[in-house]
Amino acid sequence: MKKIIQDLSFAELEGLVLALGEKKFRAKQLYEGLMQGKAITQISSLSKAFKERLCEEFEDVPVRVKEVFHSADGTEKYLFEYADGNLVEGVLMKYKYGFTQCVSTQVGCRMGCKFCASTLGGLIRNLTAGEILSQILVVNALHKGDANGQGAQARAVTNVVLMGSGEPLDNYDEVLKFLSNVTAEGGVCISARNISLSTCGIVPKMYRLADEGIPLNLTVSLHATDDESRARTMPVAKAYKIAEILKACEHYFKKTGRRYYFEYTLIEGENCDEEHAKALCQLLKGKPCHVNLIRLNEVKERDLKALGDKAAYRFLGMLEKGGLSATLRRQIGVDIGGACGQLRASYLEENK
Ligand code: SAH
């Protein structure tokens, strides 16, 4: 595979342009074109010879949309294909204040969570910063008409969640570079405050992230109230204890001043009885955090059941009564199927 030009920051593109003997202002034209989601060969302000030279080294099109599924509620689910044929998925959720895109950070995942489809085939490879960014560039380009702003600033996507396939902190350097490039002024320019990074709780990397001082929304997948139960569905729990995760969250709060979030997927008979609600309140009460309850998307390869709606609201009520700030995540795009990795998994199965 060739290199990914969208990995480069504007300053790095300037260096590249000069090294190839072009005038410095070409970097701006190149950058603007790329940030508008154009292929190298589609940027009309650049000479053919220069574009051909770039394409010797870099992928002209790093990612293509293989399929889009439209939900009745406006949600769009994307299947993206990379230059090497690997597939990842993404979701675009449309809210009044803007569009939120859920991006993938790895092809597959090696964390092994029992409820998650992304992990079924293990980790295939990490995505590069530019490959992650390109998921957004492609979607922005498709929604040009809905965009805010002009030129390279034109964007439909205003919020990003790193909650697609992959464990972002298991691909730390590329994810950090992605965060730097996606927030860069003059580019896609999404404020870090509008970005949520979800992790299964890789504690040392959580400290590293906190020390970077990026004011994003840190979200930890908790899904249990004690280490033993957590390890039943999340193998990573054997490496990092809940107490250590909570300490890392506190450190994050100290460093960034931002409250943090917990995801808690409701799995029937596993983590959502009254005793679990009580334990969760005891664990988190008084902390600057918010709990997002998630309905389980049942994965057919796994034998876990979703909690019914009524019981889910009852669980939410118990958390609120116990003094926690909590919400039950609205279910969107249900008619187009699936959480993390389910679309890719079914595609791979059909095309075996
Ligand atoms: N690796 C990151 C991002 C994963 S996806 C992490 O672990 O946080 C975002 C959230 O969806 C996580 O909380 C994850 O545990 C949850 N999730 C994964 N599969 C799910 C499913 N089938 N149903 C409900 N939630 C799921």
Residues whose N, C-alpha, C, O or C-beta is under 5 A from the ligand:
A	BS01	SAH	F115 C116 A117 L162 M163 G164 G166 E167 P168 S198 T199 C200 S221 E263 T265 I294 R295 L296 N297 A339 C340
